[in-house]
Amino acid sequence: MSRSTLLAAGLSSFAALPAFAGGLAEPAPAPVAVAPVPVVSTMDWTGPSVGVQLGYGDVSTSGAAALDGDDVLYGLRAYYDFDFGDYILGGGLQYDSTDIALGNVTTVDSVTRLGARAGIDLGQNWAYGTAGWARAETSAATVGDSNGWFAGLGYEVFVADNVTLGAEVLYHDFSDFTLAGLEADATTAALSVNFRF
């Protein structure tokens, strides 16, 4: 075999080395991470809504009598809200029927609320604070009924195009009963189903 043939064979072998030597091959390009595209909600909270609610109430009295009781409450609600983009403002009316016995003295028959609410627009849901006027009606004429106020927190979320689920925890204060010196405070927690138009 001639010297030129040996030289050509040696060069061919040397040229093939990078294909077998992993450290000499060019590295594969690194994968490119793609940031997820944020989903922009198109839910608009502006408009009226009506709903039903179910919850539980706890009432305590002081002053003229120290009584307490708790029971289920259920009722209706109607609101009108304005969606301003980052926040929502609204107002509405609630009525709850109940049968909370306060010892053998009386029972709380119903609670009515008229108030405002304001909160943060989170797109498909919103969290809010609420407050306003409240009225408690009892079954005993000697105890009577009372006007008062309420305040609390709520949350509502779309589960369909025009249906939302809601939750509220409210504190109430009443001190205007027929029975002089009687004061009452009540805490309610309720879930609601609302139909928005």
N, C-alpha and C positions, 0 to 999 in steps of 0.2 A: 504494500500500500504506500502511495507516495506521501511525501510530507505535506503537500497542499491539500490532499484528501483528508488527512488527519486533522489539519487545521480547520477545515470547513466543518467537519463533524463536531469538533470541540466547540466552535462558535455557535453552532445550532443548539447544542445541549445547554450552553450558557444562556442563550436567549430564551429558552423555555423555563428557566428557573423561577422567574417571578410568578408564573402561573401556579407553582407548587408551594412557594414560600409565602405563607399567609401574612407575614409581617411586611412584605414588600408590595403587596397589592394595595391599590387605592381604597380607602374606607368608603363604605356605602353612605350616602347622604342621610343625615339625621331626620327622623320624621318631623313634620311641621305640625304643631298643635294649633287647632282652630278653635277660637273662643266661641262658646255658644251664643247664638243671637238672642238677645232678650225678647221675651214675649210681651207685647204691649196689649193690655186689656182694653177692650172696647166697651166694657160695661158702663152704662150711664145710669146713675142713681136718681136722676131728676124725674119727678112724677109722683103720683099717688100710689098708695099701697093699702091693702086691707088684709087682716090676718086673724088667726085664732091663737090662743096661748093657753098653756097649762103649766102650773107651778105649785109652789108651796109657800105658805105664809106663817110667820111666827109673830105673835102680838104680846106685848107686856104693858101693863098699866101701873101708874103710881099716883100719889097724891091722895085723892078721896078713897081709892081702893087699890090694893095690890093684887092684880090678877094676871094670869097668862094663859095662853092657849095657842095651838097651831093646827093647821089643816090644809087640805088641798084647795087651790083656787083655779078657776078657769074663766076665760072670757074672750073678748073681741078687742081689736085694735085697728086704728086707721091713722095713716100718716101722709104727709106730703113733704118730700125732700128736694133740695137743690144741690146738684153736683157742680162744684166750682173747680174741678180738676184735682187739686191737692187736698181739698177738704170738702166736707158735706155739712149743710145746715138743714134742719127740718123741724117740724112740729107735728103734734098729733094728740089723739085721744085714746085712752084705754079704759075698759070696764071689766072688772073681775067680780064674779059671784063666788061666794064662799060660805062656810058655816063654822067659823072658828069660835068655839065655846070659851067664854071667859068665866070659869067657875060655874056657879048656878045663877049668876047675875044677869048675863046677857050673851048674845053671840054677835060677831061681826058678820053681817050679811053680804056686804059688797064694798068694793073700793073703786073709786073713779079717779082717773088722773088726766090732767091736761097740761102738757109741757112741751118744752123745746129740747132738741138734741143737736149736738155738734161733734164732729170727729174727723178722723184722718181717712182719706180715700186710699185704699190699698188695692184698687183695681176691682177684683172679683169679690172683695169683702171690705168691711170697714168696722172700725172700733170707735165708740163714741161715749161721751158723757151726756147725761140727761137730768133735767130738774124741772120742777113746776108745782102747780097746785094739785092737791089731792083731797078727797072727801071719803070718810068712812061712815057707813050707815050700820046701825045696830038694831037689834030686835026689841029692846026694852025702851019704852017711852021715858022712863025715869033716868036712863043713861043718855039717851038721845044720840044724835049724829054730830060729826065734827068736821070742819074744814081744817086743812093743814097743808103740809108741803112734802115733797119727795125729792130725792136725788139718788143717782146711781150710775152704773156703767153698763154698757151693752155691746153686742157684737152681732153682725149680720153677714151672711155669705150667700152668693148666688149658687144654687144647685141645678137650675135650669134657666132658660132664657127669661122667664118672668116669675120665677119662684125662688124665695130665699128662706133660709133657716136662721133664726135669731135666738139669742140668749141675753137675759138681763138679770142683774141683781140690784134691788132698790131698797133704800131706807126711807121710812115714812115717819112723820111726827105730827101728832094731833093733840090739841089742847083746848078745844072749843066745844066740849060736850055740854049737854043740858045739866048733867050732874056737876055742880061746881067743884073745881079743884081737881077734876079727873084729867090725867094726861096719859097718852098712849104713844108707844113707838112700835113700829112693825118693820120687819125685814121680809122681803119676798124674793124668790128666785124662780124664774120661769123660762120656758122654751116656747118659741113661736114658729109658725109656718105662715109666710106672707106671700101674697100675690101682688105683683107690681105691674102697673099699667103705663 
